[in-house]
Amino acid sequence: MKPTLALCALALPAVSVCSTAWADDVPPARSQPVQTYEIVQSYKTAEQRDGGSSGTSNGRNTLIERVIAIRQDGAELEFDMPEGATADERARTWQFPVRVFRPSTGPLQLLNKDELEARVDQWLKAAGMTRAACGRWIFTWTAFRVECDPESVVATLEPLDLRSGELGDGAPYRVPGATGVGQLTATAAIGGGLTFTSSVELDPEEFRRVQAESDVVLGEISQRPVSFADALKQRALESVSGTIAVTIETDSRGQALRRTTITSIEIRGQDGRHEGRTMTEVVERRLLR
C-alpha cells in the first residue's frame, strides 16, 4: 500500500485585521455584541490490509469564530487561532486571522484579501523563498504544499460550516465525495433537539481522482515524478466501493451543534489485494461567550 500523506499549508506571522471599505450598494452592517464560538474538527483514520496489518492516524484542529456584525443579507465573521496559540504556532500560519462574509445563501466571501496577500509575501521572504515556490510540495517532518492563494482559506473554512444546507426530515442533503444526493431522517434527541442522519454511496471515480492526486504529490516529494494521467490509469485498476454516513445534532432552537461523518471504503486491487479504510470526522461548534 502506498503511504498516506499528512498535508498542511505553509504559513507566516499573523498581523492585525484591517478595516474593510464597503461599496455604496452593499447593505450596511449592524454592530452588535461580539459572539464568540469555538469550532473543533477532529478526525481519525483506521486501515486494515491483507495479512492482518493495520494502522491508525488522528488529529485535531481548533478555530475561534467571532460574529462581528449582522447585515440584512448575512453576517461578517472573523476566524482566528485559539487565544492560547503561541508565537511559534502563529508563525506557522498566514491564513489567520481572516474575515469573511457569510451570505444568507451562497458561499463564503473573503473580505481581507489584501491583508492576506501581504502576509504571504512576508512569510515567503522570511523563509527565503519567492512566489516561484507557490504550489510546490515540500517534505520535512510531514508533507505540505506551499499555499499562496488567499482564496484557499475559504475552501478551508467551508467544510467547517455546520449551518450550510437546510435541515429537515426528508430534506435533500449533499455530501462531498458521494454519488447523488442523500435524504435526511430526523429523530428526537435528548434536550429537545433533533438528530438528522443520512447515508449515501461513495463515488468511486472521485475517490480514485483524489488518490491519484496523492500519488502525484508522493512522486514529487520522493523525486520519482508520475503524471496525473498515469496515476489515474493505475488507480482505475482498483475496485472501489463504500458508504458515507452523516449525523447532525441540533439544539432545541434548531442550531447545528455537531456533525459526524463516517466514510467506509473497500479497495480491491487487480492482484486480489484487499484494503479497508474507515475515516471518521467530527466538527463541533459551541458558544464561548
N, C-alpha and C positions, 0 to 999 in steps of 0.2 A: 504494500500500500504506500502511496505517495504521502509525504508528511503534510500535516495541516499547518498552515501558516497563521501566526497571530499578527494581525495587521493594525497599524495605527498611523496617525499623521504627524509630521514634524510640526514643531511649534516654536513660539518665542514669547518674550515677556509681554504681559498684558499692560495696557495703558488705560487711562480713564476714558469713559464713554463720552462721545461728543454729543452736543445737541443737534437736532435734525430740523432743517427748514422745510416747511410743507408748501406745496403748490396751493394756489387760491381755491382750486376746485376740490380739495381734499377736506372732508368733514373735520371740524376742529376736535381735538382730544379733550375729554373732560377729566380734570385731575381728580384723584381720589386717594384715600389712604392706601399705601402700597401693600398689596397682599403678597406674601412670600410662600412658595411651595418648594418641597424637596422632591426631586424625581430620581428614583433609584432604578437602574437597569442591572439585573443580574442574569447570568447565563451559565449553562453547563452543557457539555457535550460528552457523551459516552459512546465508545466504539467497541464493537466485538468483531473479531475476524476468525477465519478458519484456524484450527489448531489450538483454540482456546485463548489466544492472545487478546488483550483488551487494553483500553486506555481511557482516561478521562481528562477533561480540562474545564476550568471555570474562571469566572471573572466578575467584576462588579464595577459599575460606573455611577457616579452621583453628580447631579447638576442642581443648581438653585434657580428657580424661575420666579421672577418678580413681575407682577401685573402693574405696569407703570401708569397706564391711562386707558380709559374706555372711550372709543369713538362710536359714532352711530353705526358704522359698518364693521366694527371689530374691536380688537384690543392691541395695544402696544405692550410688548413683553421684552424683558431682559433676561438672558440666560448667562449664568456665570458658574465658576467653580465653587465648591463649598467654602464657607467662611474660614475654615481651618486650613485651607490649602497653603502649603509652604511656598517660599520664594522660588525654590528649585522646581516645584510642581508647576507653578505658574510659568516658569521659564520654558517649560516643555510644550506649551500650547499657545498658539497665537489666535485661536478661534474665540476665546472668551476673555472679557465679557462681549456679548453680541446682542444687538437689539433687532427685533423683528416685529412685523405687523401680522397679526393673525386675523384675517378677514372672516366674516360670518360664513362665507363659502369660498372655497378655493384654497390654494397652497399658501404657505408662509412666504412673506416678502422681507428681504433683508433691508435694514434701514441704515446701518453704519458701514456700508461697503468701503468707503474711502479710508476710514479708520483701520479696517482690517487689512486693506492693501498696504498701508504704511507699516503695520506690524509685520507682515510677511517680509517686506524689504529689510526691516530691522533685523529680523531673525536670520535671514539669508546672509546678511553682512556679518553678523556676529559668528555665524557658523563657517564663514569663509567660502560661501557658495554664491552663485549668481542665479538668475532666472533660468539659465540653461539646465539647472538641476531639477526644475519642476517636472513632476510626473515620473521621475526615476524611482526605482526601488532600491533600498539600502538595507543591509543586514548588520546589526550589531548584536545585542542580546535578543533581539526579536526583529522581525521584518517590518519595515514601514515605508510608506510612499511619501515622497516629498510633495506634499499638497500645498499649492499656492493659490487656489481659486477660492475667493471669499464665499461664493455661492455654494461651495461644498458644505458649508456649515448648515445651510438649510436642509440639505439631504441628510445630515446627521441628526437634526432635531425632529424632522417629520415622523420618523418611526417611534419617537417617544411621546407623541401627542395622543393621549387617550381620548381626547374629545372629538377626534375625526370620525365621521360616519354617523348615521342615525342608529340609535339603539331602540329596538322594539321587537316584541315577539313576532316572528315571521319576516322581519326586515332583511333585505339583502345585505351581505357583508363580504367585502372583497379582501382576500388575503394574499399578500405578495408571495409569488412563487407557487401559486396554486392554479389549477385548471378551472376556469369558470368562476362563478360567484356562489358563495355559501349562503345559508339562511340561518338566522339567529333563532334560538329557542330559549325562552325565558322561564326561570323558576324563582320562587320566593327565597330570600336569603335572611339570615339572622340580622336583626337590626332594622328591618323594614325596607331594605334594598332589594334589588333583583340581581340574579346571576344569568348572564347570557352565554350560550355555548354555540359553537358551530364547528363542523368537521368537513374538510374538503380534501380532494386528492391532490397530491404533489404533481407539479408539472415537470415531467422527466426532461423535456428539452431545455427548460430554464435551468434546471439543476446541472445538466451537462455543460451548459454555457458557463455557469459560474465556476464549475470545476476546471474547465478548460482555461479560463482566465487565471485561476490559481496556478495551473501548470505553467503558464507563460511567465508569471511572476517568479516562480521557483526556478525556472530556467535562467531568468535574468540574474537572479541573486547568485546562483551556483555557477554562473558563466558557462552554462550549457543551453544557449538560447533555442527556443522552439517557437514556431509561428502559431498564432491562434488557430489558423485553419487546420494545421497538423494536430494540434492538441485536441481540437473539437472532433476531428476524424477519429482519433484514438478513443475518446470518451464515448463516441457513438457506438462502439463495440460493446459497451456495457448495458446490461438490462437494469433499469431503474424503476422502482415503484415506491409509493409511500403515502402518508397522510399528514395533514396539518390540522391540529385541533386547537381551537382558541376558546378561552374562557375569560369573560369580562365581568368584574364585580363592581356594583354600583351602591351608593348610599341611598338613604330614604328620599333624597332630593333628585335622584337620577344621575348624579355626578359619578363618572367612572373613577374608581379608586385603584384598580389593579387589573392588568391584562397578562394572562399566562398563555404562551404559545408553545406547544409541544409538536415537534416535527420528527416523525419516524420514517426512516429510509432504509430500503433493502437494495443492495447493489450486487449484481452477479456479473462476473467477467466472462469473456468468451471461453476462457480456460477452466471455467467451473468455480473460480474463486468466489467466495461469498463474504460480504461485509454488511454489518448492520450498524446504523447510527441513530442515536436519539439526542435531539437538541432541544433544550428547554430554556426559554427566555421569559423573564418576569419583569414587567415595568410597573412601578408603583408611584403614585403621586399623592402627597399628603400636605395639608396646610400646616405651615410652621407658625405663622403669625399674620 
